[in-house]
């Protein structure tokens, strides 16, 4: 009987491993295609589209960097993502702190508004957002794009910060106030350093959200001079569809900052999210 149970357990474990391998393959295959095409010449791609390249063809990357507006667009993305991350971290942490510590009906109402904003789909606010930014003269500007992306992200990250701040002992703040610290100084010198795990998590997630954003950028940044990388790649595939190797090389270059940041800070993701979720 025990032998049969052992065989059944091994069989189920084998099925589980196979399913996980298949699911992993589904997610990994697009990255494999991107890398393979980026390092192949057009001739080799036509002969063996999916096979691994016989030699690394680096000319695609050189040509991608020389594309019109590519470096300018890359810098646009860097500028936007830096300001979005800074604004999200500062505004969300401060908003969550005051909501949690005040804990009355007025501030709790804002907390629920932030939660409801998470459920609001972007198409529902797309047209009002466009009209508002147009009236303010912020359409086709990096400032308008930064404000739009930040506003869309604030609700979710305030929710994460609030859950984590509830785990911070209030006695530390009371001791700081006894020593004469203002609320502003108490937050930045006592509380904010303790938020490092969730802050690093939010830095990664907001960086990814801003860097990969396509829909908001398509609405706000329509002119070539203010386009970000996702938009450039969209028009690139449409205009240069025959240069598919060049297109994938440009994609690989745009992935580099995201991958570097993710692998540098990934250890904070699980700790940051779960710490706020368990005690929040």
ChimeraX commands (.cxc) that place a marker at each C-alpha (Angstrom):
marker #1 position 0.00,0.00,0.00 radius 0.5
marker #1 position 2.80,2.38,0.94 radius 0.5
marker #1 position 4.61,1.46,-2.27 radius 0.5
marker #1 position 1.56,2.38,-4.35 radius 0.5
marker #1 position 1.20,5.68,-2.50 radius 0.5
marker #1 position 4.89,6.36,-3.13 radius 0.5
marker #1 position 4.53,5.66,-6.85 radius 0.5
marker #1 position 1.42,7.84,-7.06 radius 0.5
marker #1 position 3.24,10.65,-5.22 radius 0.5
marker #1 position 6.19,10.42,-7.62 radius 0.5
marker #1 position 3.84,10.37,-10.60 radius 0.5
marker #1 position 2.01,13.49,-9.39 radius 0.5
marker #1 position 5.33,15.18,-8.66 radius 0.5
marker #1 position 6.50,14.38,-12.19 radius 0.5
marker #1 position 3.29,15.82,-13.67 radius 0.5
marker #1 position 3.77,18.94,-11.57 radius 0.5
marker #1 position 7.34,19.39,-12.79 radius 0.5
marker #1 position 6.27,18.93,-16.42 radius 0.5
marker #1 position 3.47,21.49,-16.06 radius 0.5
marker #1 position 5.81,24.00,-14.44 radius 0.5
marker #1 position 8.38,23.43,-17.18 radius 0.5
marker #1 position 5.75,24.01,-19.89 radius 0.5
marker #1 position 4.48,27.19,-18.20 radius 0.5
marker #1 position 8.05,28.45,-17.79 radius 0.5
marker #1 position 8.71,27.70,-21.45 radius 0.5
marker #1 position 5.70,29.78,-22.50 radius 0.5
marker #1 position 7.07,32.81,-20.62 radius 0.5
marker #1 position 10.72,32.29,-21.58 radius 0.5
marker #1 position 10.14,31.67,-25.30 radius 0.5
marker #1 position 9.43,35.35,-26.22 radius 0.5
marker #1 position 12.71,36.37,-24.54 radius 0.5
marker #1 position 14.51,33.62,-26.43 radius 0.5
marker #1 position 13.08,34.86,-29.73 radius 0.5
marker #1 position 14.09,38.45,-28.95 radius 0.5
marker #1 position 17.66,37.46,-28.11 radius 0.5
marker #1 position 18.03,35.10,-31.08 radius 0.5
marker #1 position 16.77,37.63,-33.62 radius 0.5
marker #1 position 18.82,40.45,-32.10 radius 0.5
marker #1 position 22.08,38.54,-32.53 radius 0.5
marker #1 position 21.40,37.23,-36.05 radius 0.5
marker #1 position 21.95,38.73,-39.47 radius 0.5
marker #1 position 19.06,38.94,-41.91 radius 0.5
marker #1 position 20.52,36.13,-44.00 radius 0.5
marker #1 position 20.87,33.74,-41.06 radius 0.5
marker #1 position 17.39,34.63,-39.82 radius 0.5
marker #1 position 15.85,33.72,-43.18 radius 0.5
marker #1 position 17.64,30.35,-43.17 radius 0.5
marker #1 position 16.89,29.36,-39.57 radius 0.5
marker #1 position 14.42,31.69,-37.82 radius 0.5
marker #1 position 14.27,29.95,-34.43 radius 0.5
marker #1 position 17.70,28.29,-34.22 radius 0.5
marker #1 position 20.37,29.77,-31.97 radius 0.5
marker #1 position 22.78,32.05,-33.89 radius 0.5
marker #1 position 25.97,30.41,-35.14 radius 0.5
marker #1 position 27.88,33.58,-34.21 radius 0.5
marker #1 position 26.99,36.79,-32.41 radius 0.5
marker #1 position 26.13,39.48,-34.97 radius 0.5
marker #1 position 26.57,42.81,-33.13 radius 0.5
marker #1 position 25.92,45.12,-36.08 radius 0.5
marker #1 position 22.20,45.15,-35.23 radius 0.5
marker #1 position 22.95,46.92,-31.94 radius 0.5
marker #1 position 25.24,49.46,-33.58 radius 0.5
marker #1 position 22.61,50.27,-36.20 radius 0.5
marker #1 position 19.84,50.45,-33.57 radius 0.5
marker #1 position 21.74,53.09,-31.59 radius 0.5
marker #1 position 22.25,55.10,-34.79 radius 0.5
marker #1 position 18.52,55.16,-35.56 radius 0.5
marker #1 position 17.01,58.66,-35.77 radius 0.5
marker #1 position 15.85,59.87,-32.33 radius 0.5
marker #1 position 16.76,56.58,-30.61 radius 0.5
marker #1 position 19.19,58.07,-28.08 radius 0.5
marker #1 position 16.92,61.09,-27.61 radius 0.5
marker #1 position 13.95,58.79,-26.97 radius 0.5
marker #1 position 16.05,56.70,-24.60 radius 0.5
marker #1 position 16.87,59.84,-22.59 radius 0.5
marker #1 position 13.18,60.80,-22.58 radius 0.5
marker #1 position 12.38,57.47,-20.96 radius 0.5
marker #1 position 15.17,57.91,-18.40 radius 0.5
marker #1 position 13.97,61.40,-17.45 radius 0.5
marker #1 position 10.33,60.34,-17.17 radius 0.5
marker #1 position 11.04,57.22,-15.11 radius 0.5
marker #1 position 13.35,59.05,-12.67 radius 0.5
marker #1 position 10.80,61.76,-11.90 radius 0.5
marker #1 position 7.89,59.30,-11.74 radius 0.5
marker #1 position 9.73,57.07,-9.25 radius 0.5
marker #1 position 10.76,60.04,-7.08 radius 0.5
marker #1 position 7.26,61.53,-7.07 radius 0.5
marker #1 position 5.60,58.18,-6.35 radius 0.5
marker #1 position 7.94,57.39,-3.44 radius 0.5
marker #1 position 7.68,60.84,-1.84 radius 0.5
marker #1 position 3.95,61.48,-2.31 radius 0.5
marker #1 position 2.74,57.96,-1.56 radius 0.5
marker #1 position 4.87,57.49,1.56 radius 0.5
marker #1 position 3.82,60.85,3.00 radius 0.5
marker #1 position 0.16,60.34,2.13 radius 0.5
marker #1 position 0.10,56.84,3.60 radius 0.5
marker #1 position 1.86,58.01,6.76 radius 0.5
marker #1 position -0.61,60.78,7.51 radius 0.5
marker #1 position -3.59,58.54,6.67 radius 0.5
marker #1 position -2.42,55.77,9.00 radius 0.5
marker #1 position -1.33,57.98,11.89 radius 0.5
marker #1 position -4.35,60.32,11.82 radius 0.5
marker #1 position -6.79,57.41,11.46 radius 0.5
marker #1 position -10.02,59.41,11.45 radius 0.5
marker #1 position -12.99,59.52,9.10 radius 0.5
marker #1 position -11.60,62.37,7.00 radius 0.5
marker #1 position -8.28,60.68,6.23 radius 0.5
marker #1 position -9.83,57.22,5.98 radius 0.5
marker #1 position -12.07,58.59,3.21 radius 0.5
marker #1 position -8.95,59.43,1.21 radius 0.5
marker #1 position -7.61,55.93,1.87 radius 0.5
marker #1 position -10.73,54.38,0.35 radius 0.5
marker #1 position -10.59,56.80,-2.57 radius 0.5
marker #1 position -7.04,55.61,-3.26 radius 0.5
marker #1 position -8.26,52.01,-3.13 radius 0.5
marker #1 position -11.12,52.73,-5.53 radius 0.5
marker #1 position -8.72,54.40,-7.97 radius 0.5
marker #1 position -6.94,51.06,-8.34 radius 0.5
marker #1 position -10.13,49.59,-9.83 radius 0.5
marker #1 position -10.64,52.48,-12.26 radius 0.5
marker #1 position -9.57,51.42,-15.79 radius 0.5
marker #1 position -7.48,53.89,-17.77 radius 0.5
marker #1 position -9.92,54.04,-20.76 radius 0.5
marker #1 position -12.51,55.53,-18.38 radius 0.5
marker #1 position -10.29,58.54,-17.66 radius 0.5
marker #1 position -8.39,58.70,-20.95 radius 0.5
marker #1 position -10.53,61.34,-22.64 radius 0.5
marker #1 position -10.97,63.59,-19.54 radius 0.5
marker #1 position -7.21,63.34,-18.95 radius 0.5
marker #1 position -6.45,64.37,-22.53 radius 0.5
marker #1 position -8.83,67.35,-22.35 radius 0.5
marker #1 position -7.41,68.49,-19.00 radius 0.5
marker #1 position -3.79,68.26,-20.15 radius 0.5
marker #1 position -4.64,70.02,-23.40 radius 0.5
marker #1 position -6.28,72.90,-21.52 radius 0.5
marker #1 position -3.18,73.16,-19.31 radius 0.5
marker #1 position -0.83,73.05,-22.30 radius 0.5
marker #1 position 0.78,69.81,-21.13 radius 0.5
marker #1 position 0.01,67.59,-24.14 radius 0.5
marker #1 position 3.20,66.53,-25.95 radius 0.5
marker #1 position 5.37,67.46,-22.97 radius 0.5
marker #1 position 7.42,65.28,-20.65 radius 0.5
marker #1 position 5.89,67.16,-17.71 radius 0.5
marker #1 position 2.39,66.10,-18.75 radius 0.5
marker #1 position 3.54,62.49,-19.16 radius 0.5
marker #1 position 5.23,62.46,-15.75 radius 0.5
marker #1 position 2.16,63.90,-14.01 radius 0.5
marker #1 position -0.17,61.45,-15.77 radius 0.5
marker #1 position 1.87,58.35,-14.98 radius 0.5
marker #1 position 2.38,59.43,-11.36 radius 0.5
marker #1 position -1.32,60.10,-10.85 radius 0.5
marker #1 position -2.28,56.67,-12.17 radius 0.5
marker #1 position 0.24,54.88,-9.92 radius 0.5
marker #1 position -0.40,56.79,-6.68 radius 0.5
marker #1 position -3.46,54.80,-5.54 radius 0.5
marker #1 position -1.87,51.36,-5.52 radius 0.5
marker #1 position 1.45,52.40,-3.98 radius 0.5
marker #1 position -0.21,54.46,-1.25 radius 0.5
marker #1 position -2.13,51.29,-0.39 radius 0.5
marker #1 position 1.14,49.32,-0.14 radius 0.5
marker #1 position 2.84,51.99,1.96 radius 0.5
marker #1 position -0.14,52.21,4.34 radius 0.5
marker #1 position -0.02,48.48,5.01 radius 0.5
marker #1 position 3.68,48.64,5.85 radius 0.5
marker #1 position 3.52,51.80,7.97 radius 0.5
marker #1 position 1.02,50.04,10.28 radius 0.5
marker #1 position 3.89,47.71,11.27 radius 0.5
marker #1 position 6.15,50.59,12.37 radius 0.5
marker #1 position 6.00,51.08,16.18 radius 0.5
marker #1 position 4.42,54.43,17.02 radius 0.5
marker #1 position 6.53,54.61,20.20 radius 0.5
marker #1 position 9.53,55.61,18.08 radius 0.5
marker #1 position 7.66,58.67,16.82 radius 0.5
marker #1 position 6.43,59.58,20.30 radius 0.5
marker #1 position 10.01,59.48,21.58 radius 0.5
marker #1 position 11.14,61.71,18.72 radius 0.5
marker #1 position 8.41,64.24,19.46 radius 0.5
marker #1 position 9.42,64.33,23.12 radius 0.5
marker #1 position 12.92,65.24,21.91 radius 0.5
marker #1 position 11.43,68.15,19.97 radius 0.5
marker #1 position 11.20,66.73,16.44 radius 0.5
marker #1 position 8.46,68.09,14.21 radius 0.5
marker #1 position 6.15,65.67,12.40 radius 0.5
marker #1 position 7.95,66.39,9.13 radius 0.5
marker #1 position 11.37,65.69,10.65 radius 0.5
marker #1 position 10.06,62.64,12.49 radius 0.5
marker #1 position 8.81,61.14,9.27 radius 0.5
marker #1 position 11.99,61.63,7.23 radius 0.5
marker #1 position 14.52,60.87,9.98 radius 0.5
marker #1 position 12.71,58.14,11.94 radius 0.5
marker #1 position 9.92,56.55,9.89 radius 0.5
marker #1 position 11.09,56.76,6.29 radius 0.5
marker #1 position 14.38,54.86,6.86 radius 0.5
marker #1 position 12.33,52.01,8.35 radius 0.5
marker #1 position 10.31,51.82,5.12 radius 0.5
marker #1 position 13.30,50.65,3.07 radius 0.5
marker #1 position 11.89,47.20,2.13 radius 0.5
marker #1 position 8.58,48.54,0.80 radius 0.5
marker #1 position 10.30,51.57,-0.72 radius 0.5
marker #1 position 12.68,49.37,-2.73 radius 0.5
marker #1 position 9.70,47.28,-3.83 radius 0.5
marker #1 position 7.83,50.36,-4.99 radius 0.5
marker #1 position 10.94,51.71,-6.74 radius 0.5
marker #1 position 11.15,48.53,-8.81 radius 0.5
marker #1 position 7.44,48.29,-9.57 radius 0.5
marker #1 position 7.00,51.97,-10.44 radius 0.5
marker #1 position 10.15,51.90,-12.57 radius 0.5
marker #1 position 8.77,48.94,-14.52 radius 0.5
marker #1 position 5.34,50.55,-14.85 radius 0.5
marker #1 position 6.72,53.84,-16.13 radius 0.5
marker #1 position 9.44,52.37,-18.36 radius 0.5
marker #1 position 7.06,49.95,-20.08 radius 0.5
marker #1 position 4.08,52.30,-20.24 radius 0.5
marker #1 position 2.54,52.49,-23.70 radius 0.5
marker #1 position -1.11,53.53,-23.35 radius 0.5
marker #1 position -0.59,56.72,-21.31 radius 0.5
marker #1 position 2.39,57.72,-23.44 radius 0.5
marker #1 position 0.38,57.18,-26.62 radius 0.5
marker #1 position -2.28,59.60,-25.36 radius 0.5
marker #1 position 0.00,62.26,-23.88 radius 0.5
marker #1 position 3.23,62.10,-25.92 radius 0.5
marker #1 position 2.26,62.02,-29.58 radius 0.5
marker #1 position 5.05,64.06,-31.16 radius 0.5
marker #1 position 8.37,62.31,-31.97 radius 0.5
marker #1 position 10.38,64.71,-29.82 radius 0.5
marker #1 position 8.66,63.57,-26.60 radius 0.5
marker #1 position 8.16,59.89,-27.37 radius 0.5
marker #1 position 9.43,57.22,-25.01 radius 0.5
marker #1 position 10.90,53.84,-25.96 radius 0.5
marker #1 position 7.64,51.82,-26.06 radius 0.5
marker #1 position 6.20,54.31,-28.55 radius 0.5
marker #1 position 9.36,54.33,-30.64 radius 0.5
marker #1 position 9.31,50.55,-30.82 radius 0.5
marker #1 position 5.65,50.61,-31.84 radius 0.5
marker #1 position 6.29,52.95,-34.76 radius 0.5
marker #1 position 9.54,51.15,-35.50 radius 0.5
marker #1 position 7.79,47.85,-36.10 radius 0.5
marker #1 position 5.25,49.56,-38.29 radius 0.5
marker #1 position 7.69,51.54,-40.40 radius 0.5
marker #1 position 10.61,49.13,-40.51 radius 0.5
marker #1 position 8.81,45.80,-40.40 radius 0.5
marker #1 position 11.34,44.21,-42.78 radius 0.5
marker #1 position 14.24,45.04,-40.41 radius 0.5
marker #1 position 13.09,42.68,-37.70 radius 0.5
marker #1 position 16.61,41.94,-36.43 radius 0.5
marker #1 position 17.23,45.63,-35.94 radius 0.5
marker #1 position 13.92,45.97,-34.13 radius 0.5
marker #1 position 14.74,43.21,-31.65 radius 0.5
marker #1 position 18.19,44.68,-31.03 radius 0.5
marker #1 position 16.50,47.95,-30.06 radius 0.5
marker #1 position 14.17,46.00,-27.75 radius 0.5
marker #1 position 17.11,44.27,-26.02 radius 0.5
marker #1 position 18.83,47.61,-25.43 radius 0.5
marker #1 position 15.67,49.05,-23.90 radius 0.5
marker #1 position 15.36,46.02,-21.61 radius 0.5
marker #1 position 18.84,46.47,-20.13 radius 0.5
marker #1 position 18.06,49.17,-17.49 radius 0.5
marker #1 position 14.99,47.27,-16.30 radius 0.5
marker #1 position 16.86,43.98,-15.93 radius 0.5
marker #1 position 19.78,45.63,-14.11 radius 0.5
marker #1 position 17.48,47.36,-11.62 radius 0.5
marker #1 position 15.34,44.28,-11.10 radius 0.5
marker #1 position 18.23,41.91,-10.35 radius 0.5
marker #1 position 19.87,44.51,-8.11 radius 0.5
marker #1 position 16.78,45.04,-5.94 radius 0.5
marker #1 position 14.66,41.89,-6.38 radius 0.5
marker #1 position 15.42,40.61,-2.86 radius 0.5
marker #1 position 13.28,43.43,-1.45 radius 0.5
marker #1 position 10.11,42.61,-3.42 radius 0.5
marker #1 position 8.78,39.65,-1.44 radius 0.5
marker #1 position 9.82,41.08,1.94 radius 0.5
marker #1 position 8.34,44.47,1.17 radius 0.5
marker #1 position 4.95,43.29,-0.06 radius 0.5
marker #1 position 4.41,40.51,2.49 radius 0.5
marker #1 position 5.46,42.61,5.48 radius 0.5
marker #1 position 2.75,45.13,4.66 radius 0.5
marker #1 position 0.18,42.49,3.80 radius 0.5
marker #1 position 0.56,40.34,6.92 radius 0.5
marker #1 position 0.16,43.00,9.60 radius 0.5
marker #1 position -1.72,45.60,7.55 radius 0.5
marker link #1:1,2 radius 0.2
marker link #1:2,3 radius 0.2
marker link #1:3,4 radius 0.2
marker link #1:4,5 radius 0.2
marker link #1:5,6 radius 0.2
marker link #1:6,7 radius 0.2
marker link #1:7,8 radius 0.2
marker link #1:8,9 radius 0.2
marker link #1:9,10 radius 0.2
marker link #1:10,11 radius 0.2
marker link #1:11,12 radius 0.2
marker link #1:12,13 radius 0.2
marker link #1:13,14 radius 0.2
marker link #1:14,15 radius 0.2
marker link #1:15,16 radius 0.2
marker link #1:16,17 radius 0.2
marker link #1:17,18 radius 0.2
marker link #1:18,19 radius 0.2
marker link #1:19,20 radius 0.2
marker link #1:20,21 radius 0.2
marker link #1:21,22 radius 0.2
marker link #1:22,23 radius 0.2
marker link #1:23,24 radius 0.2
marker link #1:24,25 radius 0.2
marker link #1:25,26 radius 0.2
marker link #1:26,27 radius 0.2
marker link #1:27,28 radius 0.2
marker link #1:28,29 radius 0.2
marker link #1:29,30 radius 0.2
marker link #1:30,31 radius 0.2
marker link #1:31,32 radius 0.2
marker link #1:32,33 radius 0.2
marker link #1:33,34 radius 0.2
marker link #1:34,35 radius 0.2
marker link #1:35,36 radius 0.2
marker link #1:36,37 radius 0.2
marker link #1:37,38 radius 0.2
marker link #1:38,39 radius 0.2
marker link #1:39,40 radius 0.2
marker link #1:40,41 radius 0.2
marker link #1:41,42 radius 0.2
marker link #1:42,43 radius 0.2
marker link #1:43,44 radius 0.2
marker link #1:44,45 radius 0.2
marker link #1:45,46 radius 0.2
marker link #1:46,47 radius 0.2
marker link #1:47,48 radius 0.2
marker link #1:48,49 radius 0.2
marker link #1:49,50 radius 0.2
marker link #1:50,51 radius 0.2
marker link #1:51,52 radius 0.2
marker link #1:52,53 radius 0.2
marker link #1:53,54 radius 0.2
marker link #1:54,55 radius 0.2
marker link #1:55,56 radius 0.2
marker link #1:56,57 radius 0.2
marker link #1:57,58 radius 0.2
marker link #1:58,59 radius 0.2
marker link #1:59,60 radius 0.2
marker link #1:60,61 radius 0.2
marker link #1:61,62 radius 0.2
marker link #1:62,63 radius 0.2
marker link #1:63,64 radius 0.2
marker link #1:64,65 radius 0.2
marker link #1:65,66 radius 0.2
marker link #1:66,67 radius 0.2
marker link #1:67,68 radius 0.2
marker link #1:68,69 radius 0.2
marker link #1:69,70 radius 0.2
marker link #1:70,71 radius 0.2
marker link #1:71,72 radius 0.2
marker link #1:72,73 radius 0.2
marker link #1:73,74 radius 0.2
marker link #1:74,75 radius 0.2
marker link #1:75,76 radius 0.2
marker link #1:76,77 radius 0.2
marker link #1:77,78 radius 0.2
marker link #1:78,79 radius 0.2
marker link #1:79,80 radius 0.2
marker link #1:80,81 radius 0.2
marker link #1:81,82 radius 0.2
marker link #1:82,83 radius 0.2
marker link #1:83,84 radius 0.2
marker link #1:84,85 radius 0.2
marker link #1:85,86 radius 0.2
marker link #1:86,87 radius 0.2
marker link #1:87,88 radius 0.2
marker link #1:88,89 radius 0.2
marker link #1:89,90 radius 0.2
marker link #1:90,91 radius 0.2
marker link #1:91,92 radius 0.2
marker link #1:92,93 radius 0.2
marker link #1:93,94 radius 0.2
marker link #1:94,95 radius 0.2
marker link #1:95,96 radius 0.2
marker link #1:96,97 radius 0.2
marker link #1:97,98 radius 0.2
marker link #1:98,99 radius 0.2
marker link #1:99,100 radius 0.2
marker link #1:100,101 radius 0.2
marker link #1:101,102 radius 0.2
marker link #1:102,103 radius 0.2
marker link #1:103,104 radius 0.2
marker link #1:104,105 radius 0.2
marker link #1:105,106 radius 0.2
marker link #1:106,107 radius 0.2
marker link #1:107,108 radius 0.2
marker link #1:108,109 radius 0.2
marker link #1:109,110 radius 0.2
marker link #1:110,111 radius 0.2
marker link #1:111,112 radius 0.2
marker link #1:112,113 radius 0.2
marker link #1:113,114 radius 0.2
marker link #1:114,115 radius 0.2
marker link #1:115,116 radius 0.2
marker link #1:116,117 radius 0.2
marker link #1:117,118 radius 0.2
marker link #1:118,119 radius 0.2
marker link #1:119,120 radius 0.2
marker link #1:120,121 radius 0.2
marker link #1:121,122 radius 0.2
marker link #1:122,123 radius 0.2
marker link #1:123,124 radius 0.2
marker link #1:124,125 radius 0.2
marker link #1:125,126 radius 0.2
marker link #1:126,127 radius 0.2
marker link #1:127,128 radius 0.2
marker link #1:128,129 radius 0.2
marker link #1:129,130 radius 0.2
marker link #1:130,131 radius 0.2
marker link #1:131,132 radius 0.2
marker link #1:132,133 radius 0.2
marker link #1:133,134 radius 0.2
marker link #1:134,135 radius 0.2
marker link #1:135,136 radius 0.2
marker link #1:136,137 radius 0.2
marker link #1:137,138 radius 0.2
marker link #1:138,139 radius 0.2
marker link #1:139,140 radius 0.2
marker link #1:140,141 radius 0.2
marker link #1:141,142 radius 0.2
marker link #1:142,143 radius 0.2
marker link #1:143,144 radius 0.2
marker link #1:144,145 radius 0.2
marker link #1:145,146 radius 0.2
marker link #1:146,147 radius 0.2
marker link #1:147,148 radius 0.2
marker link #1:148,149 radius 0.2
marker link #1:149,150 radius 0.2
marker link #1:150,151 radius 0.2
marker link #1:151,152 radius 0.2
marker link #1:152,153 radius 0.2
marker link #1:153,154 radius 0.2
marker link #1:154,155 radius 0.2
marker link #1:155,156 radius 0.2
marker link #1:156,157 radius 0.2
marker link #1:157,158 radius 0.2
marker link #1:158,159 radius 0.2
marker link #1:159,160 radius 0.2
marker link #1:160,161 radius 0.2
marker link #1:161,162 radius 0.2
marker link #1:162,163 radius 0.2
marker link #1:163,164 radius 0.2
marker link #1:164,165 radius 0.2
marker link #1:165,166 radius 0.2
marker link #1:166,167 radius 0.2
marker link #1:167,168 radius 0.2
marker link #1:168,169 radius 0.2
marker link #1:169,170 radius 0.2
marker link #1:170,171 radius 0.2
marker link #1:171,172 radius 0.2
marker link #1:172,173 radius 0.2
marker link #1:173,174 radius 0.2
marker link #1:174,175 radius 0.2
marker link #1:175,176 radius 0.2
marker link #1:176,177 radius 0.2
marker link #1:177,178 radius 0.2
marker link #1:178,179 radius 0.2
marker link #1:179,180 radius 0.2
marker link #1:180,181 radius 0.2
marker link #1:181,182 radius 0.2
marker link #1:182,183 radius 0.2
marker link #1:183,184 radius 0.2
marker link #1:184,185 radius 0.2
marker link #1:185,186 radius 0.2
marker link #1:186,187 radius 0.2
marker link #1:187,188 radius 0.2
marker link #1:188,189 radius 0.2
marker link #1:189,190 radius 0.2
marker link #1:190,191 radius 0.2
marker link #1:191,192 radius 0.2
marker link #1:192,193 radius 0.2
marker link #1:193,194 radius 0.2
marker link #1:194,195 radius 0.2
marker link #1:195,196 radius 0.2
marker link #1:196,197 radius 0.2
marker link #1:197,198 radius 0.2
marker link #1:198,199 radius 0.2
marker link #1:199,200 radius 0.2
marker link #1:200,201 radius 0.2
marker link #1:201,202 radius 0.2
marker link #1:202,203 radius 0.2
marker link #1:203,204 radius 0.2
marker link #1:204,205 radius 0.2
marker link #1:205,206 radius 0.2
marker link #1:206,207 radius 0.2
marker link #1:207,208 radius 0.2
marker link #1:208,209 radius 0.2
marker link #1:209,210 radius 0.2
marker link #1:210,211 radius 0.2
marker link #1:211,212 radius 0.2
marker link #1:212,213 radius 0.2
marker link #1:213,214 radius 0.2
marker link #1:214,215 radius 0.2
marker link #1:215,216 radius 0.2
marker link #1:216,217 radius 0.2
marker link #1:217,218 radius 0.2
marker link #1:218,219 radius 0.2
marker link #1:219,220 radius 0.2
marker link #1:220,221 radius 0.2
marker link #1:221,222 radius 0.2
marker link #1:222,223 radius 0.2
marker link #1:223,224 radius 0.2
marker link #1:224,225 radius 0.2
marker link #1:225,226 radius 0.2
marker link #1:226,227 radius 0.2
marker link #1:227,228 radius 0.2
marker link #1:228,229 radius 0.2
marker link #1:229,230 radius 0.2
marker link #1:230,231 radius 0.2
marker link #1:231,232 radius 0.2
marker link #1:232,233 radius 0.2
marker link #1:233,234 radius 0.2
marker link #1:234,235 radius 0.2
marker link #1:235,236 radius 0.2
marker link #1:236,237 radius 0.2
marker link #1:237,238 radius 0.2
marker link #1:238,239 radius 0.2
marker link #1:239,240 radius 0.2
marker link #1:240,241 radius 0.2
marker link #1:241,242 radius 0.2
marker link #1:242,243 radius 0.2
marker link #1:243,244 radius 0.2
marker link #1:244,245 radius 0.2
marker link #1:245,246 radius 0.2
marker link #1:246,247 radius 0.2
marker link #1:247,248 radius 0.2
marker link #1:248,249 radius 0.2
marker link #1:249,250 radius 0.2
marker link #1:250,251 radius 0.2
marker link #1:251,252 radius 0.2
marker link #1:252,253 radius 0.2
marker link #1:253,254 radius 0.2
marker link #1:254,255 radius 0.2
marker link #1:255,256 radius 0.2
marker link #1:256,257 radius 0.2
marker link #1:257,258 radius 0.2
marker link #1:258,259 radius 0.2
marker link #1:259,260 radius 0.2
marker link #1:260,261 radius 0.2
marker link #1:261,262 radius 0.2
marker link #1:262,263 radius 0.2
marker link #1:263,264 radius 0.2
marker link #1:264,265 radius 0.2
marker link #1:265,266 radius 0.2
marker link #1:266,267 radius 0.2
marker link #1:267,268 radius 0.2
marker link #1:268,269 radius 0.2
marker link #1:269,270 radius 0.2
marker link #1:270,271 radius 0.2
marker link #1:271,272 radius 0.2
marker link #1:272,273 radius 0.2
marker link #1:273,274 radius 0.2
marker link #1:274,275 radius 0.2
marker link #1:275,276 radius 0.2
marker link #1:276,277 radius 0.2
marker link #1:277,278 radius 0.2
marker link #1:278,279 radius 0.2
marker link #1:279,280 radius 0.2
view
